[in-house]
Amino acid sequence: MQQPIRPRRNRKMAGVRDLIRETTLTTHDLLLPLFLLEGQGKKIEVSSMPGIYRYSIDGILKEIEEAMLLGIKAFDVFPVVPETLKDKTASYSWAEDNFYLHALSSIKQHFPEAVVMTDVAMDPYSSDGHDGLVIDGEIVNDATLDILARMAVAQAQAGADIIGPSDMMDGRVGAIRAALDAAHFTQVSIMSYTAKYASGFYGPFRDALDSAPKFGDKKTYQMDPANRLEALREMELDTREGADMLMVKPALAYLDVIRLLKEHSQLPITAYNVSGEYAMLKAAAERGWLDYERVMMETLLSIKRAGADVILTYHAKEAAKLLR
Ligand code: PBG
């Protein structure tokens, strides 16, 4: 049989495969999320995320130092706020003595070259456990914007390089951009959670932060997993409102949405490989059902191949070790 065209010739040896490889994952693509506890000397594992710990600031600084030695340069810090400090309006998020804001300053002091990203949403500080302000059982949009803007300015003041609005309120990118600019933080970036879906894959994260909603769910603000065009609509709005980078979240069940935004936007696309995605691989590995390192690298590569320029992932340190 004549077979002039044989794709296998391009796979015949490692050297050829290396030459023609289309996608390469590098440590520079990775952004490591971290969970911050109040106080000193604390380290508590997240039970649904083996290998991931909540640290007080001393431990966070050590984690960042280790990660930077591995070549990771960017970090997204989330606060675990004690229940007693939560209220309806998330007022602790901009309080003078806020341990999270102090920690951000301390990170920037120790590691000026580290890219520090923050989370803007009410849920870690809200007694209702929602990302927006709750009035009579409803998540109120426009009144939430003032709160988010105030939170973002407080984080910028503390030294944040990138603000990450994860709340999905309408108009929040514009409101935050205007507030940052008015406070002369024109150089502080916004990585918008553009297409954030109402997903079951956030479960372990809510365990880590004790931030699960006290009633209802997040479906009136996070996107319906069935929708694609709506992601384009959110993309257009966030772009017009001044976002510097756009995020798709979660990553794995939404690779098509990552590709969609990559093909339609001129902005860098980021993907959040979320807590539940991390937990799935860890659980299967613990049972000996999957080769953890292999599927982790395959997973991260698939997110990059789909079109993500940046990947927020709890695997960042493990992956960086393998990439060295
Ligand atoms: C909260 C927020 C969530 C995550 C990041 N910011 C959870 C949620 O929306 O309920 C999830 C991250 C993860 O699962 O790793 N605004």
Boltz pocket constraint, residues with backbone or C-beta under 6 A from the ligand:
constraints:
  - pocket:
      binder: B
      contacts: [[A, 119], [A, 120], [A, 121], [A, 123], [A, 131], [A, 166], [A, 167], [A, 201], [A, 202], [A, 203], [A, 204], [A, 205], [A, 206], [A, 211], [A, 218], [A, 273], [A, 274], [A, 275], [A, 276]]
      max_distance: 6.0
